[in-house]
Amino acid sequence: MLNFKLKKNNKQRNSGLVQNPKILEVNLIKDEMQVSFNLRKHFSTLLFALFVATLFVVEIYLGLNWWSAYEEERLAQAQTRFNTLSEEIRKMKTTSDQISAFKQRVELADALLSRHVYWTNFFNWLETNTLSSVSYQNFSGKNDGEYNLEASTDNFRDISWQTRLFLADPAVLSVRVDEGGGDRDLENPEANKETAKIEFNLQIKVDPSIFNDSDFIESQ
């Protein structure tokens, strides 16, 4: 009897638990509340956020635009300076070419003048050191100091005196007479005194520096 009642009581407890489902309702989230967004209430905040974002984008755009214009202006100034420098360099090059050409003309004129002075001094020296009875028919040589003189005179004695006169000058290094002769009438010696000329060839070597020496030029 006892066992039966216990079983019955257990059965009634179990049936009571099944019939009362509120016992299983457990609040698993503490302070749980429903979330909702009120658009009307937060509309002004949303507009302000959009305004700030738009203002930020506009500022970035304006900043980039200003920086681009600034760089373009710097590039234009650099290009202007480059063009100015290029023009100055071109003018300087033109001036340099003109100066170089003028320098070359001056050097050429100086060389021609030096040669002219050289030969003038040489011929003045030659005239000073030539006997009055000796005349020259031809001349060859350069400004190296070696000259070949085709001359003529009235007698052989003048050839000897002319050679001695050249050798007496300290500037003369050597003198040589290659040949001497002429058209003479052996049957009429008296006619030779008036018409015949003795032709001879003088090879003379002198120091060429004397013709550029200022003391020598002044003495001439």
MARDRENDREN-129232 format. One record per residue (C-alpha): y, z, x; chain; residue number from 1. Coordinates in nm, 2 decimals, padded with zeros to 4 digits. Each point is the difference from the previous one (the first is absolute). Layout:
! residues N
+--------+--------+--------+-------+-----+
|     py |     pz |     px | kette |  nr |
+--------+--------+--------+-------+-----+
|      Y |      Z |      X |     A | NUM |
...
+--------+--------+--------+-------+-----+
***
This chain:
! residues 220
+--------+--------+--------+-------+-----+
|     py |     pz |     px | kette |  nr |
+--------+--------+--------+-------+-----+
|  00.00 |  00.00 |  00.00 |     A |   1 |
|  00.23 |  00.08 |  00.28 |     A |   2 |
| -00.06 | -00.32 |  00.18 |     A |   3 |
|  00.07 | -00.20 | -00.31 |     A |   4 |
|  00.33 |  00.16 | -00.05 |     A |   5 |
|  00.11 | -00.06 |  00.35 |     A |   6 |
| -00.09 | -00.36 | -00.02 |     A |   7 |
|  00.18 | -00.03 | -00.32 |     A |   8 |
|  00.31 |  00.17 |  00.14 |     A |   9 |
| -00.01 | -00.23 |  00.30 |     A |  10 |
| -00.02 | -00.30 | -00.23 |     A |  11 |
|  00.30 |  00.13 | -00.20 |     A |  12 |
|  00.20 |  00.03 |  00.32 |     A |  13 |
| -00.08 | -00.34 |  00.10 |     A |  14 |
|  00.08 | -00.14 | -00.34 |     A |  15 |
|  00.34 |  00.18 |  00.02 |     A |  16 |
|  00.08 | -00.15 |  00.32 |     A |  17 |
| -00.07 | -00.35 | -00.13 |     A |  18 |
|  00.20 |  00.06 | -00.31 |     A |  19 |
|  00.31 |  00.13 |  00.19 |     A |  20 |
|  00.10 | -00.29 |  00.23 |     A |  21 |
|  00.34 |  00.16 |  00.09 |     A |  22 |
| -00.19 |  00.21 |  00.25 |     A |  23 |
| -00.04 | -00.32 |  00.21 |     A |  24 |
|  00.37 | -00.09 |  00.01 |     A |  25 |
|  00.13 |  00.10 |  00.34 |     A |  26 |
|  00.35 | -00.08 |  00.13 |     A |  27 |
| -00.07 | -00.16 |  00.34 |     A |  28 |
|  00.37 | -00.09 |  00.08 |     A |  29 |
|  00.24 |  00.29 |  00.02 |     A |  30 |
|  00.34 | -00.05 | -00.17 |     A |  31 |
| -00.10 | -00.35 | -00.11 |     A |  32 |
|  00.29 | -00.19 | -00.16 |     A |  33 |
|  00.05 | -00.36 | -00.12 |     A |  34 |
|  00.23 | -00.23 |  00.20 |     A |  35 |
|  00.23 | -00.24 | -00.17 |     A |  36 |
|  00.31 | -00.21 |  00.12 |     A |  37 |
|  00.31 |  00.00 | -00.20 |     A |  38 |
|  00.17 | -00.33 |  00.07 |     A |  39 |
|  00.32 |  00.08 | -00.18 |     A |  40 |
|  00.04 |  00.33 |  00.18 |     A |  41 |
| -00.05 | -00.15 |  00.35 |     A |  42 |
|  00.17 | -00.34 | -00.05 |     A |  43 |
|  00.32 |  00.09 |  00.17 |     A |  44 |
| -00.19 |  00.13 |  00.30 |     A |  45 |
| -00.20 | -00.33 |  00.02 |     A |  46 |
|  00.33 | -00.20 | -00.02 |     A |  47 |
|  00.15 |  00.21 |  00.28 |     A |  48 |
| -00.31 | -00.05 |  00.22 |     A |  49 |
|  00.01 | -00.38 | -00.07 |     A |  50 |
|  00.38 |  00.00 |  00.09 |     A |  51 |
| -00.06 |  00.18 |  00.32 |     A |  52 |
| -00.28 | -00.24 |  00.10 |     A |  53 |
|  00.21 | -00.30 | -00.09 |     A |  54 |
|  00.29 |  00.14 |  00.20 |     A |  55 |
| -00.22 |  00.06 |  00.30 |     A |  56 |
| -00.13 | -00.36 | -00.02 |     A |  57 |
|  00.35 | -00.14 | -00.04 |     A |  58 |
|  00.12 |  00.20 |  00.31 |     A |  59 |
| -00.29 | -00.13 |  00.20 |     A |  60 |
|  00.08 | -00.36 | -00.11 |     A |  61 |
|  00.37 |  00.04 |  00.08 |     A |  62 |
| -00.09 |  00.16 |  00.34 |     A |  63 |
| -00.23 | -00.29 |  00.09 |     A |  64 |
|  00.26 | -00.25 | -00.12 |     A |  65 |
|  00.27 |  00.16 |  00.21 |     A |  66 |
| -00.22 |  00.02 |  00.31 |     A |  67 |
| -00.09 | -00.37 | -00.04 |     A |  68 |
|  00.37 | -00.10 | -00.03 |     A |  69 |
|  00.08 |  00.22 |  00.31 |     A |  70 |
| -00.28 | -00.16 |  00.20 |     A |  71 |
|  00.12 | -00.35 | -00.10 |     A |  72 |
|  00.35 |  00.09 |  00.10 |     A |  73 |
| -00.12 |  00.13 |  00.34 |     A |  74 |
| -00.20 | -00.32 |  00.04 |     A |  75 |
|  00.30 | -00.21 | -00.08 |     A |  76 |
|  00.21 |  00.19 |  00.25 |     A |  77 |
| -00.27 | -00.03 |  00.27 |     A |  78 |
| -00.02 | -00.38 | -00.07 |     A |  79 |
|  00.38 | -00.02 |  00.03 |     A |  80 |
|  00.00 |  00.18 |  00.33 |     A |  81 |
| -00.29 | -00.22 |  00.12 |     A |  82 |
|  00.19 | -00.32 | -00.09 |     A |  83 |
|  00.32 |  00.14 |  00.17 |     A |  84 |
| -00.19 |  00.08 |  00.31 |     A |  85 |
| -00.18 | -00.34 |  00.00 |     A |  86 |
|  00.34 | -00.17 | -00.03 |     A |  87 |
|  00.14 |  00.21 |  00.29 |     A |  88 |
| -00.31 | -00.08 |  00.21 |     A |  89 |
|  00.04 | -00.37 | -00.08 |     A |  90 |
|  00.37 |  00.01 |  00.10 |     A |  91 |
| -00.09 |  00.19 |  00.31 |     A |  92 |
| -00.27 | -00.25 |  00.09 |     A |  93 |
|  00.25 | -00.29 | -00.06 |     A |  94 |
|  00.25 |  00.18 |  00.22 |     A |  95 |
| -00.27 |  00.07 |  00.26 |     A |  96 |
| -00.10 | -00.37 |  00.00 |     A |  97 |
|  00.36 | -00.10 |  00.04 |     A |  98 |
|  00.05 |  00.24 |  00.28 |     A |  99 |
| -00.32 | -00.12 |  00.17 |     A | 100 |
|  00.11 | -00.36 | -00.04 |     A | 101 |
|  00.35 |  00.09 |  00.14 |     A | 102 |
| -00.17 |  00.18 |  00.29 |     A | 103 |
| -00.21 | -00.30 |  00.08 |     A | 104 |
|  00.31 | -00.22 | -00.01 |     A | 105 |
|  00.18 |  00.24 |  00.23 |     A | 106 |
| -00.29 |  00.01 |  00.24 |     A | 107 |
| -00.02 | -00.38 |  00.00 |     A | 108 |
|  00.37 | -00.03 |  00.06 |     A | 109 |
| -00.02 |  00.26 |  00.27 |     A | 110 |
| -00.28 | -00.19 |  00.17 |     A | 111 |
|  00.19 | -00.32 | -00.02 |     A | 112 |
|  00.31 |  00.17 |  00.12 |     A | 113 |
| -00.19 |  00.15 |  00.29 |     A | 114 |
| -00.15 | -00.33 |  00.09 |     A | 115 |
|  00.34 | -00.16 | -00.02 |     A | 116 |
|  00.16 |  00.27 |  00.22 |     A | 117 |
| -00.30 | -00.03 |  00.24 |     A | 118 |
|  00.04 | -00.38 |  00.05 |     A | 119 |
|  00.38 |  00.02 |  00.01 |     A | 120 |
| -00.02 |  00.26 |  00.28 |     A | 121 |
| -00.27 | -00.20 |  00.18 |     A | 122 |
|  00.21 | -00.32 | -00.01 |     A | 123 |
|  00.31 |  00.19 |  00.11 |     A | 124 |
| -00.20 |  00.15 |  00.29 |     A | 125 |
| -00.14 | -00.34 |  00.09 |     A | 126 |
|  00.34 | -00.16 |  00.00 |     A | 127 |
|  00.13 |  00.28 |  00.22 |     A | 128 |
| -00.28 | -00.05 |  00.25 |     A | 129 |
|  00.00 | -00.38 |  00.02 |     A | 130 |
|  00.18 | -00.21 |  00.26 |     A | 131 |
|  00.27 | -00.23 | -00.12 |     A | 132 |
| -00.19 | -00.29 |  00.16 |     A | 133 |
| -00.32 |  00.08 | -00.20 |     A | 134 |
| -00.05 | -00.12 | -00.36 |     A | 135 |
| -00.29 |  00.06 | -00.24 |     A | 136 |
| -00.16 | -00.28 | -00.20 |     A | 137 |
| -00.27 |  00.19 | -00.18 |     A | 138 |
| -00.10 |  00.36 | -00.06 |     A | 139 |
| -00.32 |  00.17 | -00.13 |     A | 140 |
| -00.11 |  00.36 | -00.03 |     A | 141 |
| -00.02 |  00.30 | -00.22 |     A | 142 |
|  00.16 |  00.34 |  00.01 |     A | 143 |
| -00.28 |  00.13 |  00.22 |     A | 144 |
|  00.21 | -00.07 |  00.32 |     A | 145 |
| -00.18 | -00.32 |  00.12 |     A | 146 |
|  00.20 | -00.32 | -00.01 |     A | 147 |
| -00.04 | -00.36 |  00.11 |     A | 148 |
|  00.33 | -00.17 |  00.09 |     A | 149 |
|  00.02 | -00.38 |  00.07 |     A | 150 |
|  00.31 | -00.04 |  00.21 |     A | 151 |
|  00.17 | -00.25 |  00.23 |     A | 152 |
|  00.25 |  00.02 |  00.28 |     A | 153 |
|  00.16 | -00.22 |  00.27 |     A | 154 |
| -00.20 |  00.10 |  00.30 |     A | 155 |
| -00.29 |  00.21 |  00.12 |     A | 156 |
|  00.22 |  00.26 |  00.15 |     A | 157 |
|  00.12 |  00.10 | -00.35 |     A | 158 |
| -00.36 |  00.05 | -00.11 |     A | 159 |
| -00.04 |  00.26 |  00.28 |     A | 160 |
|  00.33 |  00.17 | -00.07 |     A | 161 |
| -00.09 |  00.01 | -00.37 |     A | 162 |
| -00.33 |  00.17 |  00.07 |     A | 163 |
|  00.17 |  00.25 |  00.23 |     A | 164 |
|  00.26 |  00.08 | -00.26 |     A | 165 |
| -00.27 |  00.08 | -00.26 |     A | 166 |
| -00.19 |  00.22 |  00.24 |     A | 167 |
|  00.31 |  00.19 |  00.08 |     A | 168 |
|  00.02 |  00.13 | -00.35 |     A | 169 |
| -00.21 |  00.33 | -00.04 |     A | 170 |
| -00.11 | -00.11 | -00.35 |     A | 171 |
| -00.18 | -00.30 |  00.14 |     A | 172 |
| -00.37 |  00.06 |  00.08 |     A | 173 |
| -00.09 | -00.33 |  00.14 |     A | 174 |
|  00.12 | -00.36 |  00.04 |     A | 175 |
| -00.20 | -00.31 |  00.08 |     A | 176 |
|  00.10 | -00.37 |  00.05 |     A | 177 |
| -00.28 | -00.22 | -00.11 |     A | 178 |
|  00.13 | -00.34 |  00.10 |     A | 179 |
|  00.32 | -00.17 |  00.12 |     A | 180 |
|  00.08 | -00.36 |  00.01 |     A | 181 |
|  00.21 | -00.28 | -00.16 |     A | 182 |
|  00.09 | -00.36 |  00.00 |     A | 183 |
|  00.16 | -00.06 |  00.34 |     A | 184 |
|  00.08 | -00.33 |  00.17 |     A | 185 |
| -00.14 |  00.04 |  00.35 |     A | 186 |
|  00.17 | -00.32 |  00.12 |     A | 187 |
|  00.34 |  00.11 | -00.11 |     A | 188 |
|  00.05 |  00.37 |  00.08 |     A | 189 |
|  00.37 | -00.01 | -00.09 |     A | 190 |
| -00.08 | -00.10 | -00.35 |     A | 191 |
| -00.22 |  00.30 | -00.03 |     A | 192 |
|  00.29 |  00.23 |  00.05 |     A | 193 |
|  00.17 | -00.12 | -00.32 |     A | 194 |
| -00.28 | -00.09 | -00.24 |     A | 195 |
| -00.33 |  00.15 |  00.10 |     A | 196 |
| -00.11 |  00.34 | -00.15 |     A | 197 |
| -00.29 |  00.21 |  00.12 |     A | 198 |
| -00.21 |  00.13 | -00.28 |     A | 199 |
| -00.20 |  00.32 |  00.04 |     A | 200 |
| -00.19 |  00.25 | -00.21 |     A | 201 |
|  00.08 |  00.37 |  00.01 |     A | 202 |
| -00.25 |  00.26 | -00.12 |     A | 203 |
|  00.18 |  00.33 | -00.02 |     A | 204 |
| -00.13 |  00.34 | -00.11 |     A | 205 |
|  00.25 |  00.28 | -00.08 |     A | 206 |
| -00.01 |  00.34 | -00.16 |     A | 207 |
|  00.06 | -00.07 | -00.37 |     A | 208 |
|  00.12 |  00.35 | -00.08 |     A | 209 |
|  00.33 | -00.06 |  00.18 |     A | 210 |
|  00.11 | -00.23 | -00.28 |     A | 211 |
| -00.02 |  00.29 | -00.25 |     A | 212 |
|  00.16 |  00.25 |  00.24 |     A | 213 |
|  00.34 |  00.12 | -00.12 |     A | 214 |
|  00.14 |  00.02 |  00.36 |     A | 215 |
| -00.12 | -00.35 |  00.06 |     A | 216 |
|  00.16 | -00.13 | -00.32 |     A | 217 |
|  00.33 |  00.17 |  00.09 |     A | 218 |
|  00.00 | -00.15 |  00.34 |     A | 219 |
| -00.05 | -00.35 | -00.15 |     A | 220 |
+--------+--------+--------+-------+-----+
***
